[in-house]
Amino acid sequence: MKVQFCIILLTASLVLVIGDICNIRLGRRETGDFQMYTLHATKGPFSEAQNLSLTFDYQVSPVDTVEVTFVEVNTNLQNQCVATMPVTNFSREFQITITTEEPVTAFYGSATIYGIRRF
């Protein structure tokens, strides 16, 4: 599988663009981390195929001592998508958008978020 990486500077914000990927894993699991949340997103079904996007957006509460360690995004498609993610403080927040490269009638997925409590 060929994965293309590009870094693009857009209006003073850094965005990571990854091509040919519909399922993505970011970060790393750590000893003592736990599954915090699972986010779900669905688009469709539609009668006509179209390009669709799913956005998974999460931010840790400012008063919480938890840090995101790992995020796993799984969708119903394989290698037909582009993933974009603004480069932020990943341990506190992230926004991942997965967009289809070809028109589809339905697009769904989930993002499982793992974290660790720091004292």
N, C-alpha and C positions, 0 to 999 in steps of 0.2 A: 504494500500500500504506500503510495506516495503522498506525503503531507506537505503542503506548501505553507511557508510562514512568511508573513509580510508585516512590517511595522509601518504604520502610516501616521503622520502628524496632521491632525485636523483641528483647526481652530483652537490651538493651544491645549488640546487633550490628546493623549497618546492612546491609540486603539490597536489591539492585537487582532489580526485577521488570519484565520486558519481555514484553508480550502479543503475540499473533498472529505469532510468529516461531519457526521451527524450525531455521533456519540463521543463525548469528551470527558476526560478526567483531569482535574486541576488540583494541585497541591499534593500532599502526601499524608497517609494515615500515620498517626503518632500513638505510642503507648499511652493509654488512658483516655483517648478521645472517644466520643460517643456520637450516635446518630441524633442530630438535633431536630431536623425537619425534612420533610419531603414535599417539594413544590410540584404541582401538576399543571400542565397547560395543554389545551386542545383547540385546534382550528378545524372546522368542517364537521361533518362531510358536506361538500358542495357538489352541485350537479355538474359543474364544469371545472376542469383542472385549472389551477392558478398557482403562482408562486406564493408561498406562505412563510411566515416567521413566527417563532416562539421566543419569548423573552422571559428569562428567569432572573429575578431581581431580589436581592436580599441584603439587609443591613442589620448588624448587631445593635441592640439597644445601647445607647451611650453609657448607661449605668451598669451594664452587665460586664462581667469579667471574662466572658467566653470569647475564644478566638476561633475562626473558621480554619480548619486544617486541610480539608479535602472536600471536593465537590465532584459528583459523578452525574453527568447528564446522559440520559438514554432516550432515544426517540424511536419511532416506528420505521425509520429509514436508515439506509446504509450508504455512506460515501456519495451522497447526492446533495450535500449541503455546504454552506459556508458559515463558520462560527466567528462572531466578533465579540470582543470584550474590551471595554475601556480599561486601561491599566490604572488600578487604584490600590489602596491598601487592602489586599485580598483577605487578610486575616480579620478585617472588620466589615467588609462589604464587597459585593460583586454584582455585575450585570452581564449576563451572557445571552446573546441573541443568536439563534440558529435559524438560517434562512435556506429554503430549498433552492437548488440551482435549476431544477426542472419543475414545471407545473405538476401539482398533485391535487387530489380531491379532498384529502384529509391529512392532517399532521398533528401528532400528539407526542408528548414526552413528559419526563419527570426529572427533577434535579434533587438528588439526595445529598444533604449537607451534614458534614461531620465537624465536630469542634471539640475543643478542650478548654476546661475552666482554668484560668490562671489566677493565682491569688497574690 
